[in-house]
């Protein structure tokens, strides 16, 4: 079984190779693990790349949702570390 970090890296590699379906599958699997581990930074990073994937396939509303969710998490993380 791949770790969330492995799935995230695989998803990014597939995104760079223009394999959007493969990227989405790996990223969503990694996202589920980050969420179950309550890893907010990992979750935010995956959501950002999922936004990139959706933007690439012109699913702009879905991309915006991922970006908005990532931004909320990044802001929460920043507040907790200050």
URKA-V875580 format. One line per field, one symbol per residue. phi: phi as a letter, one per 20 degrees, with the letter a starting at -180 (. if undefined). psi: psi as a letter, one per 20 degrees, with the letter a starting at -180 (. if undefined). burial: b if it has 16 or more other ideal C-beta (glycine too) atoms within 10 Angstrom, else e. Layout:
phi: ???
psi: ???
burial: ???
This chain:
phi: .ffgffffffffffffemefffffffffffgffgffeleffffffffffgffffffemefffggfffffffgfgffffffee
psi: pqrggghgggghghghjknhggggggghghghggghiknhgggggghghhggghhhjkmhggggggggggggggggggghi.
burial: eeebeebbebbbebbeeeebebbbebbebbbebbeeeebbebbbbbbbbbbbbbeeeeeeeebeebbebbeebbeeeeeeee
